[in-house]
Amino acid sequence: MTISLCMIVKNEEAVLARCLDSVQKAVDEIVLVDTGSTDATKEIAARYTDRVYDFPWVDDFSAARNFAFEKATMDYQLWLDADDLLAPAECEKLLRLKQTLPADTDIVTMPYHVSFDAEGNLTMSSVRGRLFLRSGGHRWQDPVHEFIPQRGKLYASDIVVTHRRPPREGGADRNLNIYQRQEALGRPFTPRQLYYYARELRDHGRHEEAVLKFEAFLSGGGGWVEDNLAACHALALCLRALGRRRKSEAALLRSFTYDAPRAEALCELGYHWKEQRDYRRAAAWFSLALQARRPAGSGFLLHDYWGFIPHIELSVCRFMLGEFEPARAHNELAAGFKPQHPAVLANRAFFEKHPHP
């Protein structure tokens, strides 16, 4: 099999070479579509490929990505963003996959490591379709938070794509502006678009508006189960920020109607009671979070909720309930996830200073 790397870029001079260096030996063609760079992006791109194209920006990521896909000539189309990369071991996996992938594969999925904490611990991940059979006619959809519907024969690879975004200025309002223009023009939103519109509002601190959009999305009944669960979580956080504690709790409990309880919701219910100093009920929810089964789907996974948070919070709750040895034990279990976390170190210092409260 052969691979066309298809990318859309704009003002990516800080990261483009890093991305291309990480993957170039595993791909057979590089197609770069520039949507209006004013920095050295195109000059950097020209060092790697002569397949650099201009595409006038039309407030539609899918349009740009489909244009890039149309320029591909190899068997499969691989997409990356400029601030993504393949670690050397992952690039080697991709090279091996080229020799072993079943010929009738339509889509190859890859884990996506989205964000990390200050110590480099993974905090958010998902699974994305990355390689698409060119003859399958796969097309991008949605102007923002674009995606390709999964169909045909899927192959789940373990090749990890890592997202490493450097600090940058500008662009923070781009997605929200696109959604607001869509709304102003009276164009209807699909359930998925409504969900992501709500997320953009929440990310901008516009909690009242986000609540309305999340509730409209959930009430519509047409959302993907992972989006439903994430919407309940985000809605609860918005409501808590607005001081609507009971409604926040209801939103978290609502998530149980879509799937088995997830650790994210269980921990937030723990916080709900901890804030009210009901440490017994809080401990019950944090304990349940430790029993939750990690989902195998492609939704976003917030890793801290699946181990570190319940243990560090149980350390506090057990201490407040007078259960000193369990409190100490939970702190050490939290240390297994984040040994240098300030809370872990502060708790450990306290327990060493007060061995028998």
matplotlib code that plots the C-alpha trace (Angstrom):
import matplotlib.pyplot as plt

x = [0.0, 1.0, 0.1, -0.7, -0.3, -3.0, -2.8, -4.4, -2.2, -2.2, 0.6, 2.2, 5.8, 6.5, 5.4, 5.1, 8.7, 8.4, 5.2, 6.6, 10.0, 8.1, 6.2, 7.8, 9.7, 6.4, 4.5, 4.8, 3.4, 2.8, -0.1, -0.2, -3.1, -2.5, -5.6, -3.9, -0.6, 1.2, 4.3, 6.9, 4.6, 4.6, 8.4, 8.8, 6.3, 8.3, 11.3, 9.3, 7.0, 6.2, 2.5, 1.6, -1.7, -3.6, -7.2, -9.2, -10.6, -14.4, -15.2, -15.3, -12.6, -14.3, -14.1, -10.4, -9.7, -11.8, -9.7, -6.6, -8.0, -8.8, -5.2, -4.0, -2.9, -1.8, -3.8, -4.6, -5.1, -3.6, -4.5, -2.7, -2.8, 0.5, 0.7, 0.4, 3.4, 4.4, 7.0, 9.8, 8.4, 5.0, 6.4, 8.0, 4.7, 3.2, 5.9, 5.2, 1.4, 2.1, 3.3, 0.6, -2.7, -5.4, -6.1, -9.8, -9.5, -11.5, -10.4, -7.6, -8.2, -5.4, -5.3, -5.0, -3.2, -4.7, -3.3, -0.8, -0.2, 2.9, 4.7, 3.9, 1.2, -1.6, -4.8, -7.1, -7.2, -9.6, -9.5, -9.7, -10.0, -6.6, -6.1, -8.8, -8.9, -8.8, -11.0, -13.6, -14.7, -14.5, -15.6, -15.3, -18.4, -19.2, -17.5, -16.1, -14.9, -15.0, -15.2, -15.5, -18.3, -17.0, -18.1, -16.8, -14.1, -12.3, -8.9, -8.0, -4.3, -2.2, -0.3, -0.4, -0.7, 0.4, -1.0, 1.6, 0.2, 2.6, 1.3, -0.1, -2.0, -5.2, -7.7, -9.4, -12.8, -12.6, -14.8, -17.4, -17.6, -18.4, -21.2, -22.6, -22.7, -24.4, -27.0, -27.4, -28.1, -30.8, -29.1, -30.2, -27.7, -27.3, -27.2, -23.4, -23.0, -25.3, -23.2, -19.9, -21.5, -22.4, -18.8, -17.4, -19.7, -18.6, -14.9, -15.5, -17.1, -20.5, -22.2, -25.8, -25.8, -23.9, -26.6, -29.3, -27.4, -26.5, -30.1, -31.3, -28.9, -29.8, -33.5, -33.3, -32.5, -30.3, -26.8, -24.1, -23.9, -20.4, -21.5, -24.5, -22.3, -19.9, -22.7, -24.1, -20.7, -20.1, -23.7, -23.1, -19.9, -21.7, -24.5, -22.1, -20.3, -23.7, -24.4, -27.2, -26.0, -29.1, -29.5, -25.8, -26.3, -29.3, -27.3, -24.7, -27.3, -28.9, -25.7, -26.5, -29.5, -27.2, -24.6, -23.0, -21.8, -18.5, -15.8, -16.0, -19.6, -19.1, -16.2, -18.1, -20.9, -18.2, -17.2, -20.8, -21.1, -17.5, -18.3, -21.2, -18.8, -20.8, -17.7, -19.4, -21.5, -18.6, -16.5, -19.2, -19.2, -15.4, -15.2, -17.7, -15.5, -12.7, -15.0, -16.2, -15.1, -13.1, -15.0, -13.6, -15.2, -13.7, -15.1, -12.7, -11.3, -10.3, -7.6, -7.3, -10.9, -9.9, -7.6, -5.8, -8.8, -10.8, -7.8, -6.6, -10.1, -10.7, -7.5, -9.2, -12.6, -11.3, -9.2, -12.1, -14.1, -11.3, -10.2, -6.5, -4.8, -7.2, -6.5, -2.8, -3.2, -5.3, -2.7, 0.0, -2.3, -2.7, 1.1, 1.2, -0.4, 1.3, 4.2, 5.2, 1.7, 1.6, -1.4, 0.3, 3.4, 1.5, -0.6, 2.5, 4.3, 1.2, 0.9, 4.6, 4.3, 1.1, 1.5, -1.3, -3.8]
y = [0.0, 3.6, 6.7, 10.3, 12.6, 15.3, 18.4, 21.8, 24.5, 28.2, 30.1, 26.9, 27.8, 26.9, 23.3, 22.2, 20.9, 18.9, 17.2, 16.4, 15.2, 12.8, 11.1, 11.7, 8.4, 6.5, 8.3, 8.2, 11.7, 14.9, 17.1, 20.5, 22.9, 26.4, 28.4, 31.9, 31.8, 35.1, 33.5, 31.1, 28.1, 27.7, 28.1, 25.3, 23.1, 23.5, 21.8, 18.6, 18.5, 20.3, 19.5, 22.7, 24.3, 27.4, 27.2, 30.4, 30.1, 29.8, 29.2, 25.4, 23.0, 20.1, 22.0, 22.5, 18.9, 17.5, 19.7, 18.1, 14.6, 15.3, 16.0, 12.7, 10.0, 7.1, 4.1, 5.7, 9.2, 10.0, 13.3, 15.1, 18.6, 20.6, 20.4, 16.6, 14.2, 10.5, 9.5, 7.4, 4.1, 5.0, 5.9, 2.5, 0.9, 2.8, 1.5, -2.1, -1.5, -0.6, -4.2, -6.0, -4.1, -6.3, -5.0, -4.7, -2.2, 1.0, 2.9, 2.6, 4.1, 5.3, 6.4, 10.2, 11.6, 15.0, 16.7, 16.3, 17.8, 19.7, 16.5, 14.9, 12.6, 11.9, 13.7, 13.3, 10.8, 9.5, 7.3, 8.8, 7.5, 8.4, 6.4, 6.3, 4.1, 6.7, 4.6, 4.5, 8.1, 9.2, 12.8, 15.2, 16.7, 19.7, 23.1, 22.9, 19.9, 18.1, 14.3, 11.5, 9.0, 5.5, 2.9, -0.2, -2.4, -0.8, -1.7, -0.7, 0.0, 0.9, 3.7, 6.7, 10.2, 12.8, 16.3, 18.9, 22.4, 25.3, 28.5, 30.7, 33.9, 34.4, 32.0, 31.4, 32.7, 31.2, 28.1, 30.0, 32.7, 30.1, 28.7, 32.1, 33.0, 29.8, 30.6, 34.2, 32.9, 30.6, 27.5, 24.5, 22.6, 18.9, 17.3, 17.0, 20.6, 21.8, 19.8, 21.3, 24.8, 24.3, 23.2, 26.3, 28.5, 26.8, 27.1, 30.9, 31.1, 31.8, 29.4, 30.6, 30.2, 26.9, 25.5, 26.3, 24.7, 21.6, 21.1, 21.6, 19.0, 16.4, 17.1, 16.5, 12.9, 12.5, 12.6, 9.9, 8.2, 9.5, 13.1, 12.6, 11.6, 14.4, 16.9, 15.8, 16.3, 19.7, 20.8, 19.9, 22.0, 25.0, 24.7, 24.5, 27.6, 29.3, 28.2, 25.8, 22.9, 20.8, 21.0, 20.2, 17.0, 16.2, 16.6, 14.1, 11.6, 12.0, 10.6, 7.2, 6.9, 6.8, 4.2, 2.6, 5.2, 6.8, 7.8, 11.5, 11.8, 9.7, 11.9, 15.1, 13.7, 13.1, 16.8, 17.8, 16.2, 17.1, 20.8, 20.3, 18.6, 15.4, 13.3, 9.9, 10.4, 12.0, 8.9, 6.6, 8.3, 8.5, 4.7, 3.9, 5.8, 3.3, 0.5, 1.9, 0.1, 2.1, 2.5, 0.9, 3.4, 6.4, 9.2, 11.5, 9.9, 12.2, 10.1, 11.8, 10.7, 7.1, 6.7, 9.8, 11.9, 9.3, 8.2, 11.7, 12.7, 9.6, 10.4, 13.6, 12.1, 9.2, 11.6, 13.8, 10.7, 9.7, 6.8, 7.7, 4.5, 4.3, 8.0, 7.4, 4.4, 6.3, 9.0, 6.5, 4.9, 8.4, 8.7, 5.7, 7.9, 11.2, 10.8, 14.5, 16.0, 18.8, 17.3, 13.9, 15.5, 17.8, 14.9, 12.7, 15.4, 15.8, 12.1, 11.9, 14.8, 13.5, 9.7, 9.1, 12.0]
z = [0.0, -0.6, 1.5, 0.6, 3.6, 3.2, 5.4, 5.5, 7.1, 7.9, 9.7, 11.1, 10.7, 14.4, 14.1, 10.4, 10.0, 13.3, 12.0, 8.5, 9.9, 12.1, 9.3, 6.0, 5.7, 6.1, 3.4, -0.3, -1.1, 0.8, -0.2, 1.7, 1.2, 2.5, 3.5, 3.7, 5.6, 6.1, 7.7, 6.4, 6.3, 2.5, 2.3, 4.9, 3.1, -0.2, 1.5, 1.8, -1.3, -4.5, -4.0, -2.2, -3.1, -2.2, -1.1, -0.3, 3.2, 3.2, 6.9, 6.2, 7.3, 5.5, 2.2, 2.6, 3.7, 0.8, -1.6, -0.1, -0.4, -4.1, -4.8, -3.4, -5.8, -3.5, -2.2, 1.2, 2.4, 5.8, 7.6, 10.3, 11.7, 11.8, 15.6, 15.5, 15.2, 15.2, 17.7, 16.1, 17.3, 15.9, 12.6, 12.5, 13.2, 10.3, 8.0, 9.2, 8.7, 5.0, 4.5, 6.5, 6.2, 4.6, 1.1, 1.7, 4.6, 4.2, 7.3, 9.8, 13.2, 15.5, 19.1, 19.5, 22.5, 22.8, 25.9, 28.7, 32.1, 33.1, 34.0, 30.6, 31.9, 29.3, 30.3, 27.3, 24.4, 21.8, 18.7, 15.2, 11.7, 10.2, 7.0, 4.3, 1.2, -1.6, -3.9, -1.2, -1.9, 1.8, 2.3, 5.2, 6.7, 8.9, 8.6, 12.2, 14.1, 10.8, 10.6, 8.1, 8.8, 9.5, 7.0, 5.4, 6.9, 9.8, 11.1, 14.7, 14.8, 17.9, 16.1, 18.3, 16.9, 19.5, 19.6, 20.8, 20.5, 21.3, 22.8, 20.0, 19.6, 17.6, 16.3, 19.6, 18.4, 14.9, 15.5, 17.6, 14.9, 12.3, 14.4, 15.1, 11.5, 10.7, 13.3, 12.1, 8.6, 9.9, 8.8, 10.8, 13.0, 13.0, 16.5, 16.3, 15.2, 18.1, 20.6, 19.4, 19.3, 23.0, 23.7, 22.0, 24.1, 27.3, 26.3, 26.0, 29.5, 28.1, 30.4, 30.2, 26.4, 26.6, 28.9, 26.5, 23.6, 25.6, 26.7, 23.2, 22.0, 24.6, 24.2, 20.5, 21.0, 17.9, 19.4, 19.4, 22.8, 23.5, 22.7, 25.0, 27.9, 27.3, 27.0, 30.4, 31.9, 30.3, 31.1, 34.8, 34.9, 33.3, 35.8, 38.7, 37.5, 37.5, 41.1, 40.1, 42.2, 42.1, 38.3, 38.0, 40.0, 37.8, 34.6, 35.9, 36.9, 33.5, 31.9, 33.5, 31.1, 28.1, 29.2, 32.2, 34.6, 33.6, 36.0, 34.8, 36.0, 39.2, 40.3, 39.6, 41.8, 44.4, 44.1, 44.4, 47.9, 49.0, 48.4, 50.8, 53.3, 53.1, 52.9, 53.3, 50.3, 48.4, 49.2, 47.9, 44.5, 44.3, 45.2, 42.4, 40.0, 40.8, 39.9, 36.5, 33.4, 30.9, 27.6, 24.5, 22.1, 20.3, 22.5, 24.4, 27.6, 30.5, 32.1, 35.5, 36.3, 35.8, 38.7, 40.0, 40.9, 42.8, 44.8, 45.7, 46.7, 48.7, 50.6, 51.7, 52.3, 54.4, 56.4, 57.2, 58.2, 60.6, 58.5, 58.6, 57.2, 54.2, 53.6, 53.6, 51.3, 48.8, 48.6, 47.7, 45.1, 43.6, 43.6, 41.3, 38.7, 39.4, 41.9, 41.8, 42.0, 44.6, 46.3, 46.6, 48.1, 50.4, 51.7, 52.2, 54.1, 56.3, 57.0, 57.9, 60.3, 61.8, 61.7, 64.3, 64.3]

ax = plt.figure().add_subplot(projection="3d")
ax.plot(x, y, z, "-o")
ax.set_aspect("equal")
plt.show()
